[in-house]
């Protein structure tokens, strides 16, 4: 019996299919997978962060987007739906389907996605020349890992204390940890 050949989808075919898809899919070098629904905590954290960024970046060339906007990582042949992203690049305003020059990306973690968000997805995102900040936000406890690109490479700063303020040097702003978790009912460890 012959083994079935694994077919790879082109980026063009992915984008064409995604335009009419009932559910979102992410794409990495020919492989496609469906995005699953998010928990209350996940959605609340992402909404809080996007709202804070939108308010803070008002009257600047920067725009915040939530999970329905794709990021194209051309060097990795990938399209992802980050939970929150910010781009300040004028070229991104003209592209209504996806952004290619994010300065900031945040992913809200769940047990089923944490490994990929910390590993393969971060490896792909690091190929974006514009990216300066990558946040991994826990949905089970009040904790955020903030990766910042410096002259020495990517540095990690972890925040979990009430009153912590999280700097985004690339945007000249600082956000409160408590505001990001405002009204959030954290997921229990045994949930998705």
C-alpha positions in Angstrom: 0.0 0.0 0.0 1.4 3.4 -1.0 1.6 6.2 1.5 -0.5 9.2 0.7 1.5 12.2 -0.4 1.2 15.2 1.9 0.1 18.1 -0.3 1.3 21.6 0.4 -0.9 24.6 -0.2 0.6 27.7 -1.9 0.3 31.0 -0.1 -1.9 32.3 -2.9 -4.3 29.3 -2.6 -4.4 29.8 1.2 -5.3 33.5 0.8 -8.0 32.7 -1.8 -9.5 30.0 0.5 -9.3 32.2 3.6 -11.3 35.0 1.8 -14.4 32.8 1.9 -13.7 30.5 4.9 -16.2 30.2 7.7 -13.4 29.8 10.2 -9.9 31.3 10.4 -6.8 29.3 9.5 -3.1 29.9 10.1 -0.5 29.0 7.4 3.1 28.0 7.7 5.1 27.0 4.6 2.3 25.1 2.9 0.6 23.7 6.0 -2.7 25.0 7.2 -4.6 24.5 10.5 -7.9 25.8 11.8 -8.0 28.2 14.7 -10.1 27.0 17.6 -12.4 29.2 19.7 -11.0 31.1 22.6 -11.9 31.2 26.3 -13.5 34.1 28.1 -10.2 35.0 29.7 -8.4 34.9 26.4 -10.8 37.2 24.7 -11.0 39.6 27.6 -7.3 39.9 27.9 -6.9 40.5 24.1 -9.7 43.1 24.1 -8.3 44.9 27.2 -4.8 45.1 25.6 -6.1 46.2 22.2 -8.3 48.9 23.8 -5.4 50.2 25.9 -3.2 50.4 22.8 -5.9 52.0 20.7 -6.4 54.7 23.3 -2.7 55.3 24.0 -1.8 55.4 20.3 -4.5 57.8 19.3 -3.3 60.7 17.1 -0.1 58.7 16.1 0.6 56.9 12.8 0.4 53.6 14.7 -2.7 51.3 14.6 -3.7 48.4 16.9 -5.5 45.3 15.5 -7.1 42.3 17.1 -7.2 38.7 16.2 -9.0 39.0 12.9 -6.1 40.7 11.1 -3.4 38.4 9.6 0.3 39.0 9.8 2.4 37.9 6.8 5.9 36.7 7.6 7.2 36.5 4.1 10.7 35.1 5.1 8.9 32.2 6.8 6.2 31.8 4.2 3.6 32.2 6.9 0.4 33.9 7.8 -0.7 34.1 11.5 -3.6 35.7 13.4 -1.9 37.3 16.4 -4.3 38.2 19.3 -3.1 41.8 19.1 -0.7 43.6 16.9 0.5 47.2 16.3 1.9 48.6 13.1 3.2 52.1 12.5 4.2 51.5 8.9 2.4 53.5 6.2 2.6 50.5 3.8 0.5 48.4 6.1 -2.4 50.9 5.9 -2.8 50.2 2.2 -3.1 46.4 2.7 -6.5 45.6 4.0 -6.1 41.8 4.1 -2.8 41.4 6.1 0.0 43.4 7.7 3.7 42.8 7.0 5.4 45.4 9.3 4.2 45.0 12.9 6.3 46.6 15.6 4.4 44.8 18.4 2.7 41.4 18.6 1.0 39.8 21.6 -0.3 36.2 21.9 -2.6 35.1 24.7 -1.5 31.7 25.8 -3.6 28.6 26.2 -2.3 25.1 27.1 -2.9 23.9 23.5 -1.0 26.8 21.9 1.7 27.8 24.4 4.4 25.5 23.0 4.0 26.8 19.4 3.6 30.4 20.5 6.9 30.2 22.5 8.7 28.1 19.9 7.8 27.9 16.2 5.6 30.9 16.0 8.2 33.2 17.8 10.9 31.8 15.5 8.8 32.9 12.5 7.9 36.2 14.0 11.6 37.0 14.7 12.1 37.0 10.9 10.1 40.2 10.7 12.5 43.1 10.4 10.0 45.5 12.0 9.2 43.5 15.1 10.5 45.0 18.4 8.2 43.6 21.0 6.6 40.1 21.4 4.4 39.5 24.4 3.2 36.1 25.7 0.2 36.7 28.0 -0.9 33.9 30.4 -4.6 33.3 30.6 -4.3 31.1 33.7 -2.4 33.5 36.0 -1.6 37.2 35.9 1.8 36.9 34.2 3.2 38.4 31.0 6.6 37.5 29.3 7.8 40.5 27.3 10.4 39.9 24.7 12.2 43.1 23.5 14.6 43.3 20.6 17.8 45.2 21.7 21.2 45.6 20.2 22.2 42.5 22.1 19.3 40.4 20.7 16.0 39.4 22.2 15.7 40.1 26.0 13.0 38.6 28.2 11.3 40.6 31.0 8.6 38.8 33.0 5.9 40.7 34.9 3.4 39.2 37.4 3.2 41.7 40.3 0.2 44.0 41.0 1.3 47.4 39.9 3.8 46.3 37.4 4.2 48.6 34.4 5.2 47.1 31.1 7.3 49.3 28.8 7.0 49.4 25.1 10.1 51.4 24.2 9.4 51.2 20.5 6.1 52.9 21.0 7.2 55.2 23.8 4.4 54.0 26.1 4.0 52.0 29.3 1.0 49.8 30.1 -0.3 48.6 33.5 -0.5 44.9 34.1 -3.7 45.3 36.1 -5.4 47.1 33.3 -4.6 44.3 30.9 -6.2 41.8 33.3 -9.1 44.1 34.3 -12.4 42.1 34.7 -10.7 38.9 33.5 -11.8 35.6 35.0 -8.6 33.6 34.7 -8.9 30.1 33.2 -8.4 27.1 35.5 -5.3 25.0 34.9 -7.4 22.0 33.7 -9.3 24.0 31.0 -8.3 24.6 27.4 
